[in-house]
Structure formats: C-alpha cells, structure tokens
Amino acid sequence: MAATDTWDDRAERITARARRVLDLNWREGERRGVHYAYTEPDPGRYPWQWYWDSCFAAIARRRFEPERARAELETLLAAAEPDGFIGHTIFWRRPVSWKRYAFYNVISRGDFMTRTIQPPLLAYAWRLAVGDPAEEPGIVRHQDWVERDRDLEGDGLLWVLQPDETGLDASPQFDPIWGRRAQGLPLFPLLVRRNRRLRFDIRAVRDAGGPILCGTMTNVLHGLSRLALGRPSITPALVDRLWDERAGLFRDEAWPALDRPAPVTWAALSPLALPDLPEAIGRRLVEEQLLDPQRFWLPVPPSSVAANEPSFSRRDTHLGLRRYWRGPTWVNAAWLLWSGMLRLGYDAEARELADRLAGAVEREGLREYYDPYTGAGMGAKQFAWSALAVDIASGDPPPLTLD
Ligand code: GLC
C-alpha cells in the first residue's frame, strides 16, 4: 500500500478488480428451454458451473450485483432433479470432454451433471445474497435430499464418497484414506471408475468397503445452511464426533477408520465459521493453530496445510497432474476463518490477515490460490471466488449470527 493510501482505497481497488473478473466470467444462455446464468470459476480452466464456486461467487456479488447473485443461485436450482439433487458440476454449455471424462464423476459422457456433490452451501449463500431460504421450496427440497442421502448415521453429520466432494480435491488429509487412488495421482481414475460402476451411490460405496468420509469442512458449510434455514444446529454433533480435545483441533472421521492421524489442514479449523461454536474451542483453534507461524500463520495466511506437516508443499503439480490444496492459501478458506476471528474478537489479528491477503490479491490479481510465503499468484488467472477478498479488504464479515 502506498504511504498515502487508506484502507478504503485498497478495498475500492480490489472491488474494481473483482467486478471486472466477475463480469468477464459471467455466462448466460439457454439449454433445452431453460435459461441459465452463472459465473465460470475461470474461463480457461473451468468452463462449467461448479456448485460451491457459484455459491461463493453469489456471496461476493451480493454487495454490488444482487440480481446476478440471485440469478446464479436460481441457476443451481434450475439444474436440480425433482428430488432435490444438484451435482458438483453442471454442464450447461457442453458435455464433459473425453479428456476429462476419466476424472469427472459422470455415469455417461453426455450427462448433464456429475452424480457427486460439493459442500451444500446453497441455503447459506441464499440467506446472505437473497433472503430467507426456507421460503424457497427448491432449496428446502435440495437440503432434504442432502440430509436423506448423506446423513448415514442419523446424527445430522454428512458423509462423502470421494475427496472431490469436499471441494478440497488433493488435500493431504486424504492421502491415508484414498492412498494411491487419491485425487491428483495417476490412479485416481480407477477410483472414479469403481464408483461410476456403483453409480456414485454412497451406500453402495460403503457396502463395497468404502472408503467414505465424515468431513469437518463439509459439515461446517452444511451446518451454516441448516442454521440459515432455521433448522436445529449440528454444531453439538460436530463437536461430539470430530473435536479432538487433546490435540485441540477437529479431525475428519474416515470409514474404514485410519490407524494413524491424517495431516492437519485448514479444514481442522473451519468450525471457526460456525456462530455457535463453543468459545473455548474457538479460542484454542485460533491461538494454538491458526496464529502459529510454524503452522498456518505464514506471511500470507492461512496456508491450506499446516506448514510443519511433512506433506505441506508450495507446489501444485506432481507427475504432470495438478494437486490442489497441499499448502497454498485460498481466499474462500481465508474468508471463513477470518470471519470466525472477528466473531471471537481477534480484531488486530483479523486485520493483519486482511492486510497480508489483500496485499497479495492487489498485487497479483484474482488468482486461484497464492504462495503462502511470497504471495505469488498461482493456478487460474481469473478466478471468481477470490472476489471474496472484497469482504476481507473491506473489513466487513458476513453476518454469522443468523437472526
Ligand atoms: C478445483 C477445486 C474445487 C473447485 C474447482 C473449480 O477442483 O479444488 O474446490 O470447485 O476447482 O473451481
């Protein structure tokens, strides 16, 4: 920031950049008589509609283009099947290419959507960007589908059948679970092929021996959606099942169970975004984990993996394949943790995070993720959800108390 600049000047410049990217990535058209309107996550790399990317794009847009934010979320609803299912990726404009078919969770190449999900954030995004999701029958149906299909044990917590369902693709927390068939490794297509045979039905995957996962971050976003709908909180169930009091962090639960702890990633801290997280837990997450310069508090925090984990890496490719979420800093993760810090009163630290992250975004543009040591932009070059940096730069968190 130049010496005469104020914080507001910077927020304004980031807003201008964000608006430009969101405009450039906006797509509208018609498919079989259905109008669609959505933000491509990145025109070069991601030409379709991705479920959670759309939710984040709508949340970012709520400040300056509420009509488009609404149209984007309505487009997700327009893709829904009659029972409420909405896939992870929706192929409005053209089906998945042959090249990507081996990696995408479709049953046949002409499918309109993948058969897998992403973190069910729609009701929460609707609440922030549009209004009361409980008044939208399509959202209620979708949420009911999610709970019916994925709450396998009736305690309110959801399970996923593949790492990409969490949105965190190749995160090292999945290494001990999916092993050589983890995403970002050459054998991942074998996992897709096996699950395709099982029609991506989570009960069939479980009955075939798994693995399946009760993931912390998926359940945090699911919990926010439930609160947005006025349904009872799942935070007590999350704490009960996934909080590790000794380690002071949350741990995903895999089935079959792991015989060693998985690497610690930002997902272990993601419950900070929950408005009803017990305060003592939130303070431990911030003070013992997030603010630790050996772990997440790197020059551009928060790294996506604790830096003292052997699997932490600043690189994003391996054997010619992209491996996401193994160290670099992502804006959506920063946004969730930052809002939790503010809620708990860590104002100076939240501002520090905002300063360092906004500096990187201003210098490098809306990149997909950033080197946590240098702030260098990495991955896609025109990445929509990094527009959440506008909230961060403006010091203006989403309302976390939903009354
Ligand atoms: C990568 C990310 C995933 C995101 C997608 C589109 O696969 O890991 O979270 O939804 O790109 O941006």
Boltz pocket constraint, residues with backbone or C-beta under 6 A from the ligand:
constraints:
  - pocket:
      binder: B
      contacts: [[A, 41], [A, 46], [A, 50], [A, 52], [A, 53], [A, 167], [A, 168], [A, 169], [A, 324]]
      max_distance: 6.0
